[in-house]
């Protein structure tokens, strides 16, 4: 997927809205199935794969 500035910003906002992916105090943070489901939702929203979303997230964190 080609990440434009707009899609990158939208991705970051969507990621932040999914507390389960980053908030260690979220009740289901340690539930691998629920976290995978949240990654799947992001992948569907951005019409890409879970791996691509995880990679985008990793590079977004590094670049901040």
PADO-129376 format. One line per 3 residues: number of its first residue (from 1); for each residue x, y, z of N, C-alpha, C. Coordinates in steps of 0.1 Angstrom, whole numbers, plus 5000, padded with zeros to 4 digits. Atoms other than C-alpha are relative to their C-alpha. Example, Ala and Ser with C-alpha at 12.3 -4.5 7.8 and 13.67 -1.06 7.14 Angstrom:
REM residues 2
1> 5009/4988/5000/5123/4955/5078/5009/5012/5000 ~ 4991/4989/5000/5137/4989/5071/4992/5011/5008
This chain:
REM residues 64
1> 5008/4988/5000/5000/5000/5000/5009/5012/5000 ~ 4994/4987/5001/5011/5035/4992/4994/5009/5011 ~ 5005/4992/4989/5008/5056/5024/5002/5014/4997
4> 5000/4986/5002/5000/5092/5017/5001/5007/5014 ~ 5000/4993/4987/5003/5118/5044/4986/5000/5006 ~ 5014/5001/4995/4965/5118/5047/4997/4986/5006
7> 5003/5014/4995/4962/5080/5050/5009/4997/5012 ~ 4992/5002/4988/4991/5080/5075/4994/5006/5012 ~ 5007/4994/4989/4973/5105/5097/4988/4993/5004
10> 5012/5008/4997/4941/5086/5094/5003/4987/5007 ~ 4996/5012/4994/4959/5054/5103/5003/5002/5015 ~ 4996/4997/4986/4974/5070/5134/4988/5002/5009
13> 5013/4997/4993/4940/5083/5145/4992/4987/5003 ~ 5007/5013/4998/4924/5049/5140/5007/4991/5010 ~ 4992/5008/4991/4952/5032/5158/4998/5005/5015
16> 5002/4995/4986/4948/5055/5188/4987/4998/5005 ~ 5014/5003/4996/4911/5048/5189/4998/4985/5004 ~ 5000/5014/4996/4919/5011/5194/5009/4998/5012
19> 4992/5001/4988/4931/5012/5230/5006/4986/5002 ~ 4995/5014/4997/4935/4974/5231/5014/4998/4994 ~ 4988/5002/5007/4965/4978/5208/5012/5007/5007
22> 4988/4992/4994/4986/5002/5229/4998/5003/5015 ~ 5002/4997/4986/4970/5006/5264/5002/4988/5009 ~ 4997/5012/4992/4986/4981/5288/4990/4998/5011
25> 5010/5001/4990/4958/4988/5312/4986/4996/4995 ~ 5012/5005/5006/4931/4978/5288/4997/4986/5004 ~ 5003/5014/4994/4913/4947/5302/5004/4989/4990
28> 4998/5011/5010/4919/4928/5269/5014/5002/4993 ~ 4987/4997/5006/4954/4941/5261/5009/4987/4998 ~ 4992/5012/5000/4970/4907/5268/4993/4988/4993
31> 5008/5010/5008/4943/4888/5248/5004/5000/4986 ~ 4994/5000/5013/4961/4879/5216/4989/4999/4989 ~ 5010/5001/5010/4929/4870/5198/4993/5013/4998
34> 5007/4987/5001/4912/4903/5206/5009/5010/4994 ~ 4991/4991/5007/4943/4922/5196/5001/4998/4985 ~ 4999/5003/5015/4945/4904/5163/4987/5005/4993
37> 5013/4995/5006/4908/4912/5157/5001/5015/4998 ~ 4998/4986/5001/4917/4949/5163/5009/5003/4988 ~ 4992/4998/5011/4945/4947/5138/4993/4997/4987
40> 5008/5003/5012/4922/4930/5113/4990/5011/4996 ~ 5009/4989/5002/4897/4958/5117/5008/5012/4993 ~ 4992/4990/5006/4925/4983/5109/5003/4997/4985
43> 4996/5004/5013/4936/4963/5079/4988/5001/4990 ~ 5012/4998/5008/4900/4962/5065/4997/5015/4997 ~ 5002/4986/5001/4896/4999/5071/5009/5006/4990
46> 4990/4994/5009/4928/5007/5052/5002/4991/4987 ~ 4999/5009/5011/4923/4979/5026/5014/4995/4998 ~ 4987/5005/5000/4956/4963/5034/5001/4988/5009
49> 4998/5012/4992/4971/4934/5054/5003/5004/5015 ~ 4996/4998/4986/4976/4931/5092/5015/5003/5001 ~ 4986/4998/4999/5013/4928/5086/5004/5014/4995
52> 4998/4986/5005/5013/4961/5066/4996/5010/5010 ~ 5004/4991/4989/4994/4978/5094/5010/5000/5011 ~ 4990/5001/4989/5019/4965/5120/5013/5007/4996
55> 4988/4993/5004/5048/4977/5099/4998/5015/4999 ~ 5003/4986/5000/5032/5011/5094/5000/5006/5014 ~ 5000/4995/4986/5027/5014/5131/5014/5001/5005
58> 4986/5001/4996/5063/5004/5138/5007/5012/4995 ~ 4993/4989/5006/5076/5030/5114/4994/5014/5005 ~ 5007/4987/4996/5051/5057/5126/5006/5003/5014
61> 4995/4997/4987/5064/5053/5162/5015/5004/4999 ~ 4985/4997/5001/5101/5054/5151/5001/5014/4995 ~ 4999/4987/5006/5095/5086/5131/4995/5011/5008
64> 5004/4989/4991/5080/5105/5160/5010/5005/5009
